[in-house]
Amino acid sequence: AEIVVDAIIDDRKLLEIGFAERSGHKVCIKSKVRGDRFRWLQLARTNADQGVKLRVASNATLQKQFAALGNILSLDAPPERLECFDVSHTSGEATVASCVIFNQAGPLKSDYRRFNLNPKTAGDDYAAMAEAIKRRYKRVKTGEVAMPDVLFIDGGKGQLAEALTVLGKLELDWLQGVAVAKGRSRRSGMEQLFLAGLSTPTILPADSPALHLIQHLRDEAHRFALTGHRQRRAKARKTSRLEEIPG
């Protein structure tokens, strides 16, 4: 019934009429308030100010991380679009692959995709990764989906080799591919990066902005794949073949 704003609005009366028609009751827009309403308005201003500062700081951090990643990969310019794939399953059951996308503003969740996979050999991570990459990059090649600057794979040399084989068949082997392995200790900060054409892994320092970006990207891909796998597994376990019998 009442909207409190911190500035005088020229079209206040017109807006009040419009809001009243949409809501079915009288609506008042006020800018000069006292007491509790004034304190609420101050709180709204503080929240807005903090929100803007956090967004600016976050964007500055991301810009720094993307620039550092461009230097690490020897790119001509900082990348603008990153994709990362991960595969999740339980002993081969309900295999799901995820594809998450980051741009220089952060996670681009509207472009995230999942792939329900059925590899011929249960638990074959290589085959599952190859199938997901093939399905995704067929659409990339035709222009249905935007081309990333760098493709990340959660895994090691084997997963990267499968991805590069698929990209080669699609004539996209020029795309920069990077596999993100957990390292021998499997601790965060000890990741090994396998790049196409290099036999030895690249290990970044724990305080590297590029590594922080890669970790965020990898963790998001893992979270998205695991959520999809759990949903698919739960659905399968709640369904009985008896339900397929007519009547």
One Martini backbone bead per residue (centre of mass of N, CA, C, O) as a GRO file, in nm:
protein
  247
    1ALA     BB    1   0.052   0.066  -0.011
    2GLU     BB    2   0.364   0.155   0.035
    3ILE     BB    3   0.616   0.371  -0.112
    4VAL     BB    4   0.963   0.429  -0.043
    5VAL     BB    5   1.163   0.705  -0.140
    6ASP     BB    6   1.472   0.916  -0.213
    7ALA     BB    7   1.284   1.068  -0.432
    8ILE     BB    8   1.143   1.280  -0.648
    9ILE     BB    9   0.865   1.203  -0.861
   10ASP     BB   10   0.714   1.310  -1.143
   11ASP     BB   11   0.519   1.029  -1.189
   12ARG     BB   12   0.361   0.956  -0.929
   13LYS     BB   13   0.058   0.951  -1.002
   14LEU     BB   14   0.077   0.755  -1.239
   15LEU     BB   15   0.200   0.520  -1.075
   16GLU     BB   16  -0.025   0.489  -0.867
   17ILE     BB   17  -0.240   0.408  -1.073
   18GLY     BB   18  -0.098   0.162  -1.189
   19PHE     BB   19  -0.058   0.003  -0.922
   20ALA     BB   20  -0.360  -0.006  -0.845
   21GLU     BB   21  -0.454  -0.172  -1.091
   22ARG     BB   22  -0.266  -0.423  -1.033
   23SER     BB   23  -0.346  -0.465  -0.710
   24GLY     BB   24  -0.647  -0.345  -0.613
   25HIS     BB   25  -0.515  -0.093  -0.459
   26LYS     BB   26  -0.400   0.155  -0.288
   27VAL     BB   27  -0.112   0.367  -0.382
   28CYS     BB   28   0.176   0.509  -0.217
   29ILE     BB   29   0.423   0.765  -0.283
   30LYS     BB   30   0.714   0.833  -0.077
   31SER     BB   31   0.983   1.080   0.033
   32LYS     BB   32   0.861   1.215   0.301
   33VAL     BB   33   0.991   1.095   0.606
   34ARG     BB   34   0.954   0.941   0.932
   35GLY     BB   35   1.100   0.755   1.150
   36ASP     BB   36   1.085   0.440   1.051
   37ARG     BB   37   1.086   0.513   0.750
   38PHE     BB   38   1.357   0.662   0.757
   39ARG     BB   39   1.527   0.419   0.856
   40TRP     BB   40   1.460   0.236   0.617
   41LEU     BB   41   1.582   0.425   0.404
   42GLN     BB   42   1.868   0.419   0.514
   43LEU     BB   43   1.905   0.113   0.483
   44ALA     BB   44   1.864   0.106   0.176
   45ARG     BB   45   2.105   0.285   0.110
   46THR     BB   46   2.323   0.110   0.240
   47ASN     BB   47   2.270  -0.146   0.076
   48ALA     BB   48   2.319  -0.020  -0.202
   49ASP     BB   49   2.610   0.074  -0.151
   50GLN     BB   50   2.727  -0.206  -0.080
   51GLY     BB   51   2.643  -0.349  -0.340
   52VAL     BB   52   2.813  -0.178  -0.533
   53LYS     BB   53   3.090  -0.227  -0.403
   54LEU     BB   54   3.090  -0.534  -0.435
   55ARG     BB   55   3.059  -0.540  -0.743
   56VAL     BB   56   3.314  -0.380  -0.809
   57ALA     BB   57   3.513  -0.566  -0.660
   58SER     BB   58   3.441  -0.826  -0.813
   59ASN     BB   59   3.508  -0.723  -1.099
   60ALA     BB   60   3.805  -0.657  -1.040
   61THR     BB   61   3.887  -0.946  -0.967
   62LEU     BB   62   3.805  -1.080  -1.234
   63GLN     BB   63   3.985  -0.914  -1.419
   64LYS     BB   64   4.247  -1.011  -1.287
   65GLN     BB   65   4.203  -1.316  -1.337
   66PHE     BB   66   4.178  -1.309  -1.648
   67ALA     BB   67   4.453  -1.178  -1.699
   68ALA     BB   68   4.621  -1.404  -1.565
   69LEU     BB   69   4.522  -1.632  -1.749
   70GLY     BB   70   4.625  -1.514  -2.015
   71ASN     BB   71   4.925  -1.529  -1.930
   72ILE     BB   72   4.950  -1.833  -1.870
   73LEU     BB   73   4.833  -1.905  -2.179
   74SER     BB   74   4.939  -1.699  -2.393
   75LEU     BB   75   4.744  -1.479  -2.467
   76ASP     BB   76   4.661  -1.192  -2.639
   77ALA     BB   77   4.407  -1.193  -2.444
   78PRO     BB   78   4.176  -1.187  -2.236
   79PRO     BB   79   3.941  -1.382  -2.162
   80GLU     BB   80   3.565  -1.405  -2.196
   81ARG     BB   81   3.520  -1.733  -2.222
   82LEU     BB   82   3.432  -2.010  -2.009
   83GLU     BB   83   3.464  -2.371  -1.997
   84CYS     BB   84   3.330  -2.649  -1.789
   85PHE     BB   85   3.385  -2.999  -1.726
   86ASP     BB   86   3.185  -3.264  -1.569
   87VAL     BB   87   3.162  -3.587  -1.400
   88SER     BB   88   2.879  -3.781  -1.262
   89HIS     BB   89   2.875  -4.080  -1.043
   90THR     BB   90   2.767  -4.423  -0.936
   91SER     BB   91   2.916  -4.672  -1.060
   92GLY     BB   92   2.770  -4.562  -1.345
   93GLU     BB   93   2.526  -4.428  -1.229
   94ALA     BB   94   2.372  -4.166  -1.348
   95THR     BB   95   2.516  -4.006  -1.574
   96VAL     BB   96   2.660  -3.669  -1.545
   97ALA     BB   97   2.710  -3.370  -1.725
   98SER     BB   98   2.881  -3.059  -1.711
   99CYS     BB   99   2.828  -2.703  -1.814
  100VAL     BB  100   3.014  -2.419  -1.743
  101ILE     BB  101   2.995  -2.051  -1.740
  102PHE     BB  102   3.230  -1.783  -1.784
  103ASN     BB  103   3.268  -1.444  -1.737
  104GLN     BB  104   3.373  -1.118  -1.644
  105ALA     BB  105   3.103  -1.138  -1.435
  106GLY     BB  106   3.088  -1.452  -1.417
  107PRO     BB  107   2.847  -1.655  -1.381
  108LEU     BB  108   2.648  -1.811  -1.657
  109LYS     BB  109   2.363  -1.970  -1.576
  110SER     BB  110   2.186  -1.959  -1.843
  111ASP     BB  111   2.426  -2.151  -1.994
  112TYR     BB  112   2.389  -2.393  -1.854
  113ARG     BB  113   2.463  -2.757  -1.876
  114ARG     BB  114   2.321  -3.084  -1.914
  115PHE     BB  115   2.415  -3.448  -1.939
  116ASN     BB  116   2.268  -3.740  -2.018
  117LEU     BB  117   2.436  -4.048  -1.978
  118ASN     BB  118   2.531  -4.369  -2.179
  119PRO     BB  119   2.772  -4.550  -2.144
  120LYS     BB  120   2.881  -4.858  -2.236
  121THR     BB  121   3.069  -4.819  -1.982
  122ALA     BB  122   3.052  -4.831  -1.665
  123GLY     BB  123   3.252  -4.567  -1.544
  124ASP     BB  124   3.344  -4.418  -1.813
  125ASP     BB  125   3.487  -4.115  -1.818
  126TYR     BB  126   3.595  -4.083  -2.105
  127ALA     BB  127   3.331  -4.144  -2.263
  128ALA     BB  128   3.160  -3.932  -2.122
  129MET     BB  129   3.326  -3.684  -2.204
  130ALA     BB  130   3.310  -3.725  -2.509
  131GLU     BB  131   3.001  -3.705  -2.535
  132ALA     BB  132   2.967  -3.421  -2.419
  133ILE     BB  133   3.153  -3.269  -2.615
  134LYS     BB  134   3.009  -3.351  -2.874
  135ARG     BB  135   2.728  -3.233  -2.812
  136ARG     BB  136   2.823  -2.941  -2.767
  137TYR     BB  137   3.026  -2.886  -3.031
  138LYS     BB  138   2.821  -2.916  -3.251
  139ARG     BB  139   2.672  -2.647  -3.172
  140VAL     BB  140   2.912  -2.458  -3.186
  141LYS     BB  141   2.982  -2.499  -3.490
  142THR     BB  142   2.683  -2.395  -3.590
  143GLY     BB  143   2.616  -2.137  -3.379
  144GLU     BB  144   2.418  -2.199  -3.131
  145VAL     BB  145   2.687  -2.163  -2.968
  146ALA     BB  146   2.919  -2.017  -2.803
  147MET     BB  147   3.254  -1.955  -2.817
  148PRO     BB  148   3.516  -2.028  -2.644
  149ASP     BB  149   3.846  -1.960  -2.528
  150VAL     BB  150   3.824  -2.188  -2.295
  151LEU     BB  151   3.874  -2.536  -2.211
  152PHE     BB  152   3.765  -2.718  -1.931
  153ILE     BB  153   3.880  -3.010  -1.742
  154ASP     BB  154   3.787  -3.247  -1.509
  155GLY     BB  155   4.114  -3.374  -1.492
  156GLY     BB  156   4.334  -3.532  -1.700
  157LYS     BB  157   4.495  -3.651  -1.967
  158GLY     BB  158   4.265  -3.838  -2.061
  159GLN     BB  159   4.034  -3.630  -2.082
  160LEU     BB  160   4.186  -3.438  -2.272
  161ALA     BB  161   4.227  -3.636  -2.506
  162GLU     BB  162   3.928  -3.681  -2.563
  163ALA     BB  163   3.856  -3.388  -2.623
  164LEU     BB  164   4.064  -3.345  -2.858
  165THR     BB  165   3.953  -3.564  -3.044
  166VAL     BB  166   3.675  -3.440  -3.084
  167LEU     BB  167   3.770  -3.162  -3.186
  168GLY     BB  168   3.918  -3.277  -3.435
  169LYS     BB  169   3.662  -3.397  -3.577
  170LEU     BB  170   3.532  -3.087  -3.568
  171GLU     BB  171   3.758  -2.874  -3.633
  172LEU     BB  172   3.855  -2.761  -3.309
  173ASP     BB  173   4.177  -2.793  -3.228
  174TRP     BB  174   4.247  -2.478  -3.162
  175LEU     BB  175   4.136  -2.503  -2.894
  176GLN     BB  176   4.184  -2.433  -2.570
  177GLY     BB  177   4.304  -2.688  -2.348
  178VAL     BB  178   4.222  -2.781  -1.996
  179ALA     BB  179   4.337  -2.972  -1.727
  180VAL     BB  180   4.208  -3.042  -1.388
  181ALA     BB  181   4.406  -3.157  -1.136
  182LYS     BB  182   4.450  -3.241  -0.793
  183GLY     BB  183   4.676  -3.413  -0.733
  184ARG     BB  184   4.832  -3.609  -0.503
  185SER     BB  185   4.689  -3.473  -0.238
  186ARG     BB  186   4.400  -3.346  -0.310
  187ARG     BB  187   4.446  -3.039  -0.266
  188SER     BB  188   4.380  -2.728  -0.236
  189GLY     BB  189   4.637  -2.567  -0.441
  190MET     BB  190   4.751  -2.854  -0.604
  191GLU     BB  191   4.699  -2.815  -0.888
  192GLN     BB  192   4.700  -2.956  -1.218
  193LEU     BB  193   4.797  -2.844  -1.543
  194PHE     BB  194   4.686  -2.955  -1.863
  195LEU     BB  195   4.834  -2.896  -2.175
  196ALA     BB  196   4.839  -2.878  -2.489
  197GLY     BB  197   5.167  -3.007  -2.579
  198LEU     BB  198   5.227  -3.082  -2.275
  199SER     BB  199   5.385  -3.312  -2.055
  200THR     BB  200   5.390  -3.111  -1.826
  201PRO     BB  201   5.275  -2.971  -1.556
  202THR     BB  202   5.102  -2.695  -1.425
  203ILE     BB  203   5.197  -2.500  -1.131
  204LEU     BB  204   5.040  -2.291  -0.923
  205PRO     BB  205   5.022  -2.070  -0.700
  206ALA     BB  206   4.806  -2.028  -0.433
  207ASP     BB  207   4.792  -1.693  -0.502
  208SER     BB  208   4.670  -1.719  -0.777
  209PRO     BB  209   4.427  -1.574  -0.965
  210ALA     BB  210   4.398  -1.798  -1.178
  211LEU     BB  211   4.350  -2.030  -0.978
  212HIS     BB  212   4.093  -1.917  -0.845
  213LEU     BB  213   3.927  -1.928  -1.104
  214ILE     BB  214   3.957  -2.231  -1.162
  215GLN     BB  215   3.836  -2.332  -0.897
  216HIS     BB  216   3.560  -2.204  -0.929
  217LEU     BB  217   3.490  -2.344  -1.195
  218ARG     BB  218   3.530  -2.640  -1.103
  219ASP     BB  219   3.333  -2.635  -0.858
  220GLU     BB  220   3.081  -2.563  -1.025
  221ALA     BB  221   3.085  -2.813  -1.207
  222HIS     BB  222   3.062  -3.018  -0.977
  223ARG     BB  223   2.799  -2.921  -0.850
  224PHE     BB  224   2.619  -2.945  -1.108
  225ALA     BB  225   2.667  -3.249  -1.157
  226LEU     BB  226   2.584  -3.363  -0.877
  227THR     BB  227   2.294  -3.261  -0.877
  228GLY     BB  228   2.205  -3.414  -1.134
  229HIS     BB  229   2.275  -3.699  -1.037
  230ARG     BB  230   2.088  -3.708  -0.786
  231GLN     BB  231   1.826  -3.662  -0.939
  232ARG     BB  232   1.846  -3.907  -1.131
  233ARG     BB  233   1.876  -4.126  -0.913
  234ALA     BB  234   1.613  -4.068  -0.755
  235LYS     BB  235   1.418  -4.120  -0.989
  236ALA     BB  236   1.501  -4.418  -1.043
  237ARG     BB  237   1.435  -4.521  -0.737
  238LYS     BB  238   1.115  -4.421  -0.762
  239THR     BB  239   1.096  -4.634  -0.995
  240SER     BB  240   0.886  -4.881  -1.142
  241ARG     BB  241   0.824  -5.132  -1.374
  242LEU     BB  242   0.523  -5.171  -1.295
  243GLU     BB  243   0.430  -4.887  -1.414
  244GLU     BB  244   0.438  -4.996  -1.724
  245ILE     BB  245   0.177  -5.134  -1.677
  246PRO     BB  246  -0.115  -5.152  -1.799
  247GLY     BB  247  -0.346  -5.059  -1.541
   0.00000   0.00000   0.00000
